[in-house]
Amino acid sequence: MGLKYQDITQDIIGAAFEVHNILGYGFLEKVYQRALQVELVQRGHTVELEPTVDVKYKGVIVGNYAVDLLVDDWKMLFSEIRFVHPPLPPFKGGITRKSPFEDEDALLAQGI
C-alpha cells in the first residue's frame, strides 16, 4: 500500500527537479515559483499562486497565511520554495601567475 499522496508528491518533486535542471540557480523566487506552476500544470495539476489560507486551532480560525503554491485544491501546498546553489569554495586572496615557459623549462632541465 502506497502513501496517501504518493503520486502527487512524486509529480511535485519531479517538477521541481525539472525546473532546477532547466533554470539552474540564481533567479528570484518568483521565477522558480512561476516555472514550477507551469511545469505542474503541464503535468495535469491545478495550481494557485500565493493563495491565503485560514489557520485553524481546534476548529477556530486564528489567522491566515499566504502559501507559495497550492496544488490540486488543497491536496498539497508549499509553504516556502527554495532553490539553492551549491556552496562556493572559500575565497583565498592573492593572485597567482604561471609563466607559459615553466613547463618548457622543466622539460629542458630533464633533457627532453
N, C-alpha and C positions, 0 to 999 in steps of 0.2 A: 504494500500500500504506500503510495507516494505522499508527499507533503500536501497540505491543503491548497497552497498557491504555487505549486512547483512549476507549472507551465508558464505562468505569467512572470514568475521570478527568473526563470531561465531566459525568457524573452527580454526582460529588462536588463539583465546582466549582459546578454549578447549584444543588445543595442548600445549599451554603454561602451563595451569594447570596440564596437564598430565605429562609434563616434570618435573615440580616442585614437583608433588606428588611422582614421582619415584626417582628423584635425590636429592630432598631436596635442601639445600643451602650449600655454602662453596666451590664450584668449581670455576675455572676461567671462564670468559665469553665465551671463545671458546668452552668449553664443552657444555654449555647450547645452544649456537648457533648451534652447530652440532647436538645436540639432538633434537632441535626444527626443524631443517631441516629434520631429519629422520622422526619425527612424522608427519610433514606436507606432506611429500612425501607419507607416508603410508596412509594418508587421501586423496590422489589423486591430490595433488597440485605439480606444478613445483616450485623449489626453487633455487635461485642463492645465493651463499655466497659472501658477500663483493664486489658486482659489483660497478663500478664507474659510476655515472650518471651525466649528464650535468645539470648545474644550469642555468636557463634562466631568464632573466629580460627583459620584454617587447619584447620577441622574440629573444633576443640576448644572446648567451652563455657568461656568465660572470665568469664561473668557473666550477669546478666539485667537486663531493662529494662522498665518499665511504659510502654506507649504509650497515648495518649488514646483512639484508636479503631482497631479492626481491622475492615476491610470485606471481605466475601466470602472468609472463610477464607484470609487471608494474601496475597490479591492486592494489597491496598493497605492501608497503615497510616499513621496520623497520629502523629508524634512530639510535636507541640505544636499546640494550637488557639489562635489569636489573632484576636479581633475588636477592632479598634482604632477609636477615634473620630477624627474629623478634628482637626487641631491647632487649639488655641484661639488667638485673637489675643492679642498681648502685652497685659498689663494696663497701663493708663495711669491713674495716680492722679488724684484730684480729682473734683469734682462740677461739672457744667455745668448751667446752668439757662437756659432760654429764656423770655422773657416772652411771654405769649399775645398781647400787643399789639404786638410788634416788627414783625410783618408788616403790621398795620394802620397803624402809624406810617410805615413805608416807603411804603406806598401813598398816604397823606395827603401826604407830603413830595413825591411825584411829581405831586400834584394829581389823583389818581384817587379 
